[in-house]
Amino acid sequence: MRNDSETPAARPDALEELISKLAQIRSSLISHESDLQERASTIHPAYRKSAINLIHYMALRHLDIRMLQDELAALGLSSLGRTEAHVMSTLNSVLVAVQRMAGRKMEGQALSESPGFREGRSLLAAHTEALLGPAPEHRSVRIMVTMSSAAADDYPLVRELVYHGMNCMRINCAHDNREVWGRMVNHLKRARQELGLPCRLLMDIAGPKLRTGSIEPGPRVVVWHPKRDSLGCVTQPARIWLGPAERSHTTSTDADASLSVPAEWLTEVRSGERIHFKDARGKRRVLEVIGGSKTGRWARCSQTAYVTPGTILLRDDAGTDTRREAQVGDLPPRENGILLHKGDFLKLTREPIVGKGASIDSEGRTLTPATISCALPEIFPAVRAGEKIWFDDGKIGGVVRDVSPGELRIEITQAKPNGDRLLADKGINLPDTNISLPALTPKDLEDLKFVVRHADLVGMSFVRHERDILQLQSRLRELGGDHVGIVLKIETRQSFERLPGLMLAAMRQHPVGIMIARGDLAVECGYERLAEVQEEILWICEAAHLPVIWATQVLESLAKKGHPSRAEITDAAMGERAECVMLNKGPHIVAAVSALDDILRRMQDHQSKKSSRLRPLHLSAMQEAE
């Protein structure tokens, strides 16, 4: 007799159908293990089970099991929605449970070499520690911080970062040089020794990033403005750094402007002095010296000023036996940009010409379009008409209308209503183009010599093919760098679409991690798809037991301006599902590290990967309605 309380999913016929579906899925997963046979001998022993689990997960995710999930949930069973780290183990457990509900005994089945529930989590934890070092006592997610050039001459900054929670320093080899990197490395070693805290070092090699070529430079002038309120009153003077002209120096990111002056004159300047000058417009201006160090002096100014090389600086407190007058040294030219509006045309040239804006006649008609060169002309044969192109992290977008051996004719389809300025050395993205450039440039191959001697991890930029990874691994072996962990930066559509294969290629070496470079990835895949794409990367990496670095614009407003947005706090909290969160440089970076440390510590009680953690809520007791 039928039990009226019995749910449809619990009927014998429905249970038998469920058993059949689960058994078919299980057989499919086992059959896909053959995909790994050709690679089996090359996979590092530490990743053997992880590679099998990845194969199982990708086979499962090629199926649409949404209706099956609903049926399992109706029975109070796992819906396979959190199976990433232990696919076969979860599937077997569900199959056993359904067979028991149907009154059947579990048929003996040979288990494949796959991780169990606890083992899957243990493997991810072990691989994370091997790559990123031990977790801090109070949180499991590590914090990585990108160094500014100023960090090379600012040991206190590096020490503060380590003290407040930086677990991994990142140096971007696309900027600065070995001398500057070396000073950063020495600061890190000193901070680790003084504080007794671990902190690893990641060095990103630049890779063949597409960039715009040069543009005719602007005038050599430095401009600063004090901050004012809505009534025009100064709320914060401009901060000016005075450095010695005789040696190269990096400027703190706190500076609104930097001037080079003779070292002999600078050494006599004392805090509290006033320095007078006339700017490029003939306006009288005053600098008030407010402090300094062995490498320079800080000054402030409450008025806007335009300063050019040769500007005379006069100390009003100088004695008769001191140098009163000095000249401002050479200054870098101001950046020029090409103003582009929606509907304009731009020529991207193969030859390294100096870029310039469009030529316009007296009636506003375009005589010749704007022109700029591409720093990697090797991509031209791969580009086709109709493909999309983006500049400067997606700020300016266009469509390639015509292709010739020497240039691309681009129609601008995305720009602000008043136009956007395209500057030199800005990134170019071609998401529709099948680019096959080698991932390692001659510069990268040379930089790896420094990386192997000093870094714990190397970041591989713009990886697109498995052969790119094999080339990096080969180069590391040549340099004796087998100990260096590899971080694959997923920042192109090609790398996202080929992620499982790239991961298996990287698993030849241990340890390995993945960075979600959300800036370029958003441009390549579309901003509207970024949330979906980063979720899929997190799932796939958990299936492979590989740690994820959550990167790009995390707490950016806080790091750069001192105040976070509400959306940034939520985004930083989402980083709890990764194994590491990366912050970029900024004048308030120490505050950003402290804030992120607190956010991650709090969130780990609520979230573990995809699973919510149900700790007691700290809410007031609900009052009964009267």
TORKE-126333 format. One record per residue: residue in three letters; x, y, z of N, C-alpha, C in turn. Coordinates in steps of 0.1 Angstrom, whole numbers, plus 5000, padded with zeros to 4 digits. Each point is the difference from the previous one (the first is absolute). Last residue first. Layout:
<atoms>
ALAXYZXYZXYZ;...
</atoms>
This chain:
<atoms>
GLU503754165214499050015010498649994993;ALA504849774984499050114997498950005011;GLU505149835008498749954996499150124998;GLN505450024992498950025010498749954995;MET505449864989498750044995499050025011;ALA505450055007498949905001498750064994;SER504750194982499150015012498949894999;LEU504649904975498950094999499250005013;HIS504249754978500150105011498950104998;LEU500549464983499950144996499950095012;PRO502449504994498950075006500050154995;ARG502049664965500450035014498850085006;LEU500749734954498950055009500450015014;ARG502250014948500349955013499050065010;SER500049904943499850095011500349935014;SER502249894950499149965011499950115010;LYS502849974960498750034996499049985012;LYS504850095015499849974985498550034997;SER500050075045501149924996499849954986;GLN497950395039500149944986501349924999;HIS498650245041498749994993500149924987;ASP503750105030499049945008498749984993;GLN503650234980500349865000499149925010;MET499950494994499349924990500249855001;ARG502450335027498649995004499249904991;ARG504650094991499949935013498549995004;LEU501050254961500249854998499949935013;ILE499750475002498849944993500249854998;ASP503550245020498949995009498849944993;ASP503950084975500349905011498849985009;LEU499950354968499849874994500249885010;ALA500950445014498549984998499849874994;SER504550135005499349985014498549974998;VAL502550114961500449875005499349975014;ALA499450434981499349904993500349855004;ALA502450375019498649995005499249904992;VAL504350074984500049945014498649995006;ILE500650234958500049854999500149935014;HIS499550484980499349955012500049855001;PRO501950244962500550075012499449965013;GLY500549654959499350125002500550075013;LYS500049494967500750115007499150125001;ASN497749514997501050084992500550125009;LEU498249495015499750145000501150074991;MET497849465006501150104996499550145001;VAL498849485023499450124994501250104998;CYS499249435007500850125002499350124993;GLU498149575001501049975010500950125003;ALA494650014986501349974994501049965011;ARG495650145011499949874993501249964992;GLU499550425023500149895010500049874993;GLY499150434978501349944999500349895010;MET496050275000499949894991501449934998;ALA499850405025499449895008499949874991;ALA501350404980501149955008499549885008;ASP496850234975500949934991501149945008;THR497050285023499449874996500949924992;ILE501550435010500049915012499349874997;GLU500050324966501349955002500149915013;ALA496050244989500249894991501449935002;ARG499050405023499249895006500249874991;SER504050355000498650014997499349885006;PRO504550255021499449894991498650034996;HIS504450335014498649975003499549894991;GLY504450194996499850005015498649975004;LYS502350024955499450135005499850005015;LYS502249634976500450124993499550135006;ALA499049565018501450004998500550134994;LEU495349925005500650015013501550024998;SER497649914962499750145005500650025013;GLU500349564982500850104992499850145005;LEU498649515013500250125009500850114994;VAL500349634968499549975014500350125009;GLN501149934951499150115006499449965013;THR502749614978499550124992498950085008;ALA501149465011500750124997499250104992;TRP500549505029498950094996500650144998;ILE502049485000500350135004499050094994;VAL500249445012499650114991500450145007;PRO501549435002499750135007499750114990;LEU499249464992501050104997499650135007;HIS497849544993500750035013501150104998;ALA496649854968501449964998500850025012;ALA495450125001500049864995501549954998;GLU499350455010499849925012500049854996;CYS500450314966501250005008499849915012;ILE496350084973500949914993501349995008;TRP496750305016499549865000501149914994;LEU500850474997500149955014499649855001;ILE499450214959501449985002500249955015;GLU495750124987500449884993501549975003;GLU498250415015499449885008500549874994;GLN501150404978500949985011499449895009;VAL497650114961501349954997500849975012;GLU495850225004499849864996501449934998;ALA499950465009499649935012499949854997;LEU501050294963501149985009499649925013;ARG497450164959500249865003501149975011;GLU498650444984498849935004500249865003;TYR503550274982499750035015498849925005;GLY503249824960498850085002499750025014;CYS503849764980498849925000498750095001;GLU504450204998500149894990498649935000;VAL500750345032500150064987499849894989;ALA500449875045498750074998499950064986;LEU504149805014499049904997498650064998;ASP503750275012500049964986499049904997;GLY500050135045500050114992499949974985;ARG500449685036498750034997499950134990;ALA503249585014500350144997498850064994;ILE501149565030498950064992500350154998;MET503549575011499650145003498950044991;ILE502349515019499350074990499650145005;GLY504049585012498850075003499550084988;VAL503849585019499450084989498850075006;PRO505149725017498650035000499550094989;HIS502449644985499350035013500850115007;GLN499149774946500950065010499250035013;ARG497949834962501249924999501050045011;MET495750214992500149905010501249904998;ALA498650344969500750065011500349905011;ALA497349874963501450024995500850065012;LEU495549955007500649875000501550014995;MET497350395000500349955014500749875000;LEU498550184959501250085005500349955014;GLY496249814981501249954993501350085005;PRO495750145016500349875005501349944994;LEU498450444984500650005014500349855004;ARG498450254958500949895000500549965014;GLU497150384991499349894993500949875000;PHE501750405020498849955007499449884994;SER503650214978500549935012498849955008;GLN499150274962500549874996500549925013;ARG498450445005498949904997500649874997;THR502950305031499550014987498949904998;GLU502550055041499750134996499550024986;ILE502149685042499049984990499450134997;LYS504849815020499150115000499049994989;LEU503249655030499550034987499050115001;VAL504349835030498750055001499650044986;ILE504049675026499550074988498550045003;GLY504849895032498649974996499650084988;VAL505149835014499150124998498649964996;HIS503949705005499450045013498950114999;ASP502949844964498949915002499250035013;GLY503950234974498950065007498849905002;GLY504650014975500049945013498950065009;LEU500850094953500650105009500149945014;GLU498149754964501350044995500750095011;ARG495549885008500949885002501450044996;LEU496650314991500349995014501049895003;ARG498450044956501050115003500350005015;SER496749704985501349964995501150105003;GLN495550095011500649895009501449964995;LEU497650314974500450065012500649905009;GLN498349854960501250084997500450075013;LEU496049765001501149904998501350084998;ILE496050245001500449955013501249915000;ASP498250164959500550115008500549965014;ARG497749704972501450014996500750115007;GLU495349935003500849915009501450014997;HIS497050434990500249874995500849915010;ARG498950465008498949974992500049854996;VAL502050425036500149864996498849974992;PHE501550435023499449984986500349864995;SER502950105042499050094994499649954986;MET502249785047500149994986498850084993;GLY503049995050498750024993500250004985;VAL502849785044500150084987498650004994;LEU502449915053499049974989500350094988;ASP502950015037499449885004499049954989;ALA504650344994498649985002499649865005;HIS504650164989499450085011498649965003;ARG503049814964500950035012499250055012;VAL497849934958500449875006500950025012;VAL498650384975498949945007500449875007;PHE503150224971499850075013498949945008;LYS500649834958501349985007499950065014;LEU496650074968499849885008501349965007;ASP499750374969499550035013499949885009;GLU501249954954501150065008499550035014;LEU496849844970501049895002501250055008;ASP496650314988499549915010501149895003;LYS500850304964500150075013499649905012;PRO499349864955501450005004500350075014;THR495149804996500850094991501549995004;LEU495449675005501350055006500750084990;ALA495949784989499750075012501250065007;PRO499049934946500649935011499750085013;LEU496450054961501450045003500649925011;SER495649994974500849895002501550045003;ILE494350174997501450045001500949885004;ASN495050124980500749885004501550034999;THR495650345008501149964991500749895006;ASP496350265020499549914989501249944992;PRO500750325037499449875005499549914989;LEU503650395007499449954988499349875004;ASN502450465026499449875000499349974987;ILE504050355023499149984989499549855002;GLY502550425034499749864995499049994989;LYS503550425008498849955006499649864994;ASP503750344991500349895009498749955007;ALA499450494981501049904996500149895011;LEU495350244995501350045003501049894995;LEU494750214992500849884998501550045002;ARG495150235016501350024995500849875000;ASP494550134994501049945009501450024993;GLY494650244996501249944995500949955011;ASN495550185005500950114997501449954995;PRO496649695012499350104992500950114995;LYS502449535011499150105008499450104990;ALA501249534980500850115006499050085007;GLN500149574962499850025015500950115005;THR499949864954498649975003499750025015;ILE503750114956499850015015498549995003;GLU503049804958498950095003499850005015;ILE504549874968499149975011499050115002;ARG504049764966499250125001498849975009;LEU505449824994498649965002499250135001;GLU505049874974499250075010498649935002;GLY503749854970500750105008499150065011;PRO498549664968501349955006500650105009;SER494850034997501050004989501349955007;VAL494350045010501349955004500950004988;ASP495150245022500849964988501349955005;ARG496650095032499250014988500849954987;VAL499849935057500950014988499249994988;VAL498350205048499949884991501050024988;GLY499750205055499850024986499849874993;GLY500750305052499749884992499850034986;ILE502050195051499750044986499949874992;LYS500749955046499450145000499650044986;GLY502249575015498650014996499450145000;ASP504749905011499149935009498650014997;ASP503150204969500150065014499049935009;PHE498749904951501250075005499950045014;TRP497849624961499850085011501450065004;ILE497049734957501350045005499750105012;LYS497449604964500050115010501450035005;GLU498549804950500449965013500050125009;GLY499250014952498849975008500349965014;ALA503849934963499050105000498749955008;ARG504749795013499150004989499050115001;VAL505349825018498850085002499250004988;ALA504449795005498949925006498750085001;PRO504350184983499549904991498849925006;PHE502250345027499250054989499549894990;ILE502949985041498649965001499250044988;GLU504750115009499949864996498549965000;PRO501950445015499449994986499849854995;LEU500450275047500249864996499449994986;ALA499850425022501349955004500349864996;CYS496950384974499849895009501449945004;SER498250534984500649874997499749905010;ILE497150444981500949965011500549864996;THR496750464981500949884998500849975012;ALA495250294979501049985010500849874998;PRO497750224957499649955013501249995010;THR499150374959500749875002499649955014;LEU497450354984500949994988500749865001;THR495350195023501249935002500749984987;ARG496750425015500049874993501449945002;GLY498450445016499849895008500049864994;GLU500850464981498649975001499749885009;SER504550144989499350125007498549985002;ASP503149554997500050134993499250115007;ILE502949565020498750054997500150134993;SER502849525015500250134993498650054996;ALA501449645042499450024986500350144996;GLY503549805035498550014999499650034986;LYS504649725013499450145000498550004998;GLY505049675010498650024999499650145000;VAL504649774982499650085012498550034998;ILE502249544979499950154998499650075013;PRO501549504983500050075013500150154998;GLU497549624968501250075001500050085013;ARG496149774988501049905003501450075002;THR495050245010501049974990501049895005;LEU494750215005501049935008501149944991;LYS496050404998500949914992501049955010;LEU494750205005501450005005500849904992;PHE494950315001500849894995501550025005;ASP494750165020501350034994500749884994;GLY495949975025499850034986501350054993;LYS499650085052499349894993499750044986;HIS504350225021498550005002499449884993;LEU505250195019499249914991498650015004;LEU505350245007498650015003499149924990;ILE505349955017499250024987498549995004;GLY504550165032499049904996499350034987;ASN504850115033499050054990499149884998;GLU503350125043499449914991499150074991;ARG504350245021498649975004499549904989;PRO505350035011499050074993498649955004;PRO504250015035499449924989499050074992;LEU504150265023498749945004499549914988;ASP505050255022499249954989498749945005;GLY502050335035500749924989499049964990;VAL500150455033499349874998500649934988;GLN502850365030499249984988499349865000;ALA502050365041500149884992499150004989;GLU502250335044499349994988500349864993;ARG502050155042498650055001499249964988;ARG504549825029499550024986498550045001;THR503550135040499349884994499550044986;ASP502150295033501049904997499349874994;THR497650395015501050054990500949904996;GLY495249845017501050095005501050044989;ALA494649844996501449964998500950115005;ASP495049974997500749995013501549974999;ASP496850034963500050135006500750005014;ARG500649724951499849985014500050145007;LEU498849864947500850095009499649975014;LEU499949794945499549995013500950085010;ILE498949984943500950045011499249995013;THR499549734951499350095009500950025012;GLY500949694963500750135001499450105009;PRO496949624979501549995002500650145000;THR494950015013500849954988501449995004;VAL494750045024501450015001500749944988;TYR495150205021500549944988501550025000;ALA495750015040501350054994500349924988;THR496050135042500349934988501350064994;GLN499350035053499650064988500349914988;SER501349935046498550025001499550074988;CYS504349655015499750134993498550015000;ARG504549715024498650014997499850144994;ALA504349605009499550145001498550004996;TRP504549645013498650024997499750155002;ARG504949734987499250095009498550004995;GLY504649634995499350114995499250085010;THR502949605007499950004985499250124995;LYS500949915047501350014993499950014985;SER495850185025500949895004501350014993;GLY495350335016500849934990500849895005;GLY496250475007500749885005500849944989;ILE497350404995499449945012500749885005;VAL500450494968500649875003499449955013;GLU497850344963500449995014500549865003;LEU499450354954500149865006500450015014;VAL497750374963500849975012499949855003;ARG499150404956499649885007501049975012;ARG498350374957500949985012499449895008;LYS499550074945499350015013501049975012;GLY500749984950500450125007499350025014;ARG499649624969499150114996500450135007;ALA502349585008500150034986499150114995;ASP501450035051499849894992500050044985;LYS502850185044499050044991499749894990;PHE501849995054500349994986498950064992;HIS502249885055499250084991500449984985;ILE500149755052500750014987499150074990;ARG500749925057499150034989500850034988;GLU500749695049500450104991498950034989;GLY499849655034499550135004500450114991;SER503049565003498650015002499650145005;ARG504449984970499549955013498550015001;VAL504649984963498650045002499449945013;GLU504449924980499950115009498650055003;THR501149644969500449965013500050115010;LEU499050084953498949935007500449965015;TRP503250204969499050105005498949935008;GLU503149724980500750095009499150105006;ALA498549714965500149945013500650095011;PRO497150184957501349965004500149945014;VAL495349944976500950125003501449955004;SER494749834979501449965003500850135001;LEU494549865009501050094994501449955003;SER494449835000501449975004500950104992;ALA494349935017501050044990501449975006;ASP496249875024499250064989501050044988;ALA500749605040500450134994499150044989;ASP500049585025499350105007500350144993;THR502149594987498650014994499250115007;SER505550014997498949945008498750024993;THR504649984972499150095008498949935007;THR505349874983498649974998499250105009;HIS505150064976499249975012498649974996;SER505550114981498649964997499449965013;ARG504050364999499749864999498649974998;GLU501750455001501249924996499849855000;ALA496850355013500149984986501149914996;PRO497150015047501250044994500149974985;GLY495250115025501049905000501350044993;LEU494950155023501250064994501149895002;TRP494350024999501249935004501250064993;ILE494750165016501050014990501349935005;ARG494350065008501249955006501049994989;ALA495450335008500749904991501349965007;PRO495950175031501050054991500649894991;GLN495050045022501249925001501050054990;THR495950225007499849905010501349915002;VAL498550524979500949895000499849915012;CYS496250304975500950015011500949874999;GLY496150114972501350044995501150015010;LEU495349855003500150155000501450054996;SER498849535003499150064991500050154999;ASP504549765017498549975002499250074990;ARG505249834992499250115005498649955002;LYS505649844992498649965001499250115006;PRO504650084971499549965013498649965000;HIS503649954959498850085005499749965014;TRP504249984958499449955012498850095004;VAL503849864957498950085004499449945013;VAL504650014964499449935012498950105005;VAL502849934950499550095010499349915011;ARG502049984949500749965012499550105011;PRO497049884955501050095006500649945013;GLY497949644967499650135003501150085006;PRO500449584964499950045014499650145001;GLU498749624962500850125001499950065015;ILE499249494995499350124996500950125002;SER500749414996500250135005499150114994;GLY498249505000501350054999500150145005;THR496649595018500150114990501550055000;ARG499049495014499950135005500150104988;LEU499649445017499850094989499950145006;LYS502849595023498750075000500050104988;PRO502949585014499950084988498750085000;GLY502849855046499349944989499850094988;ALA502050045049499050094993499249934989;ILE501649785048500750044987499050064991;ASP499949975055499349994987500950034989;MET500849835053500550094989499349974987;LEU499549915057499649974987500550104991;LEU501049825053500350104989499549944987;ARG498849935058500649954987500150114990;CYS500049975055499450074989500749964988;PRO499749915059500249954986499450094990;LEU501950155049498849964993500349954986;GLY502850235037499849855002498849954993;LEU502150465002498749975006499849855003;GLU504150174981499750085011498749965007;GLN501449784960500949975011499650085012;ARG497650084961499749875004500949965012;ALA500850414979498750005007499749865006;ARG503850044971500250075013498850005009;LYS499749834956500849915008500250065014;LEU497850274968499249895004500749905010;HIS502450364979499050055010499249895006;ASN502849904964500850025012499150055012;VAL498149964957500249875005500850015014;MET499350394975498749955005500249875007;ARG503650184977499850075012498749965007;GLY501049814958501049955010499850075013;TRP497650144961499549885006500849955011;VAL501650364976498950045009499449885006;GLU503449924970500650085011498850045010;ARG499049794959500549915010500650075012;ASN496250264974501149924995500549915012;ASP495050284984501350015007501049914994;HIS495249844988500450135004501450005007;ALA497749614984499850094989500450145003;CYS500149635031501250024992499850084987;ASN497649985050499649994986501350034992;ILE499149805052500850094992499649984985;ARG497949885053500049984985500850114993;MET499449735052500350124992500049974985;CYS497549765045500849984987500250134994;ASN497849975041500649865000500849974988;MET498050455031500449954987500749875001;GLY498250275038499349884995500449964986;HIS501650365033498650015000499349884992;TYR504950045004499450005013498550005000;VAL502350044959500249865006499350005014;LEU500050414979499249914993500149865005;GLU502850345018498650015004499149914993;ARG504550014986499949945014498650015005;VAL501050204959500049864999499949935013;LEU500450475000498749964993499949855000;PRO504050205016498950005010498749964994;TYR503950044971499949885008498950005011;ASP501150254953499150035012499949875008;ASP502050074955500750105009499250035013;ALA498449694967501449974999500850095009;ALA495350054993500349915010501549965000;ALA497850284967500450075012500549915011;SER497949854959501450034998500650065013;SER495849695008500350124992501550024998;MET497449525011500950115004500050114990;THR496149625015500950044989500850125005;VAL497749595030500050154997501050034989;MET496849575026501150044992499950154997;ILE497949625038499950134994501350024992;ARG497149535018501150085000499850144993;VAL496649645028500350064987501250095001;SER498249785038500649904991500450064987;ARG499950215053499349994988500649904990;HIS501850105045498650055001499250004987;GLU504749865005499349935010498550045000;PRO502850024954500150065013499149935010;ALA502049714960499050105003500250075013;PRO504049784969499049975010499050115002;GLY502249954951500550005014498949985010;LEU499750004951499950135006500550005014;LEU500249604972500250114991500150135007;ALA499249595023501349984993500250134991;GLU496049985024501150025009501449994992;THR496049894977500050145003501250045009;HIS499249544990500550074988500150155003;ALA498149745034501449974998500650074988;ALA495350045008500850075010501549974999;LEU497149774971500050144997500850085010;LEU499449545008500950024988500150154997;SER497049865033501350005005501050024989;ARG495449974990500350125007501550015005;GLY498549604980499950114990500450135007;GLU499549625027501350004993500050124989;ARG496149905025501050075008501350014993;PHE496649774977499550135004501150075008;GLY502049644968498850005008499750145004;PRO502849874954500050045014498749995007;SER501849674959499550135002499950045015;GLU501049594965501050075008499650145002;SER496249634991501150054993500950075010;LEU496749585012500150145001501350054992;ALA496649564994501450045002500150155000;GLN495649725015500650074988501450045004;GLY495449685018501450035001500650064987;GLU494950085019500849904992501550035000;MET496150105037501050074991500749894993;LYS495049905016501450015005500950064990;ARG494650115006501049924993501350015007;GLY495750235009500149875006501049914993;ALA499050484993499249914992500049865005;MET502550335022498650045001499149914991;ARG504749934998499449965013498650045002;GLN502350154961499849855000499449955013;VAL501250454998498849984992499749854999;ALA504050135021498850055008498749974993;VAL504249924978499749905011498850035008;LEU501450314967499549884994499749895010;VAL502050405014498650024996499449884994;SER504649995010499250015013498550024997;ASN503150004964499949875005499150005013;LEU501150414981499149934991499849865005;THR503250275022498650055002499049924992;SER504549904993499649965014498650045003;MET502050144959499649865000499649955014;VAL501550464996498949974991499549855001;HIS502850375026499949865003498849944992;ALA501250475001501249955005500049855001;GLU496050254984501250034992501349925005;THR494950025012500849884998501450024995;ARG495550235012501350045007501049894999;GLY495549964982500450144997501250055006;LEU497349575001501350004992500450144997;SER496349865029499650034986501250014991;SER498949735049500950094993499550024985;LEU496149845032501449954997500850124994;GLY495149965012500950045011501449954998;LEU496249974970500249885008500950035012;ALA499150324967498749975005500149885009;ALA503850144976499750095011498749975007;LEU501249764961500949965011499750095012;GLU497850114960499549875005500849955012;ASP501450394977498850035007499449875006;GLN503949974973500350065013498750035008;LEU499649834956500549905009500350065014;MET498950294965498849935005500449895010;ARG503650244981499250085008498749945005;ILE504149874972499449925010499150085009;ASP503049984952499050095006499249915010;LEU505349954981498649955000499150115006;HIS504850044997499550004986498649944999;ARG502450025041499550134997499750014985;LEU501949605019498750035006499450134995;ALA504349894986499149914994498650025006;MET503550245019499750064986499049904993;TYR501549865042499250125001499650054987;HIS503049635002498649975004499150125001;ILE504650074992499449934988498549975003;LEU502550175036499750114990499449944987;ASN501649705033498850075005499650114990;ILE504049784992498849914998498750075004;ALA504050225009499850004986498849914996;SER501550025045499350124996499750014985;LYS502449635018498650005004499350124996;ARG504750014992499449884993498450005003;TYR503750325015498850044993499249884994;ALA504349975022499250075010498650044994;PRO503549794973499349915009499150075010;HIS500850214952500849995012499349915010;ILE499449954947499450065011500949985012;THR500749794957500650135002499550085012;SER498549564985501449995004500750135002;ALA495449974986500249955013501449995004;ARG497750154958500750095009500549945013;GLU497449764967501250054993500850095008;GLN495949835018501049894998501350064993;LEU495750235011501250035008501149904997;ASP495649964982500550134995501350035006;SER497349635014500949974988500750134994;GLU496650005034501349995005501049974989;HIS495250024994500850124997501449995006;SER496849675009500449984987500950124995;ILE497950005043501149914999500649984986;LEU496250275007501150065006501249914999;SER495949844985500550104991501350065006;SER497649705026500749934989500650104991;ARG497350175034501249955005500849934990;ILE495850164988500950115002501449955005;GLN496549694996500450044987501150115001;ALA497849865039501049904995500550034987;LEU496750275018501250025008501149904995;LYS495649964982500650134996501450025006;SER497349635014500549984986500850124995;ILE497850025042501249915000500649984987;LEU496050245003501150085005501349915000;GLU496049794989500450084989501250095004;GLU498049735032500749914990500550094989;LEU497350215031501349975006500849914990;ALA495650104989500850124999501449975006;ASP496849665004500450024985500950124999;PRO498349915043500949904996500550024985;ARG498550435029499349884995501049904994;ALA500950455017500349895008499349874996;ALA499550444980501449964997500349875008;PRO495750225005500249934987501449954998;THR498350035050500250104989500249924987;GLU497049845044501349974992500150104989;SER496349955030501050105005501349984992;ASP496249724994499750134995501050105003;ASN500549464992500150095011499850154995;ARG498249504979500850124998500050095012;MET499549454998499250125000500950125000;
</atoms>
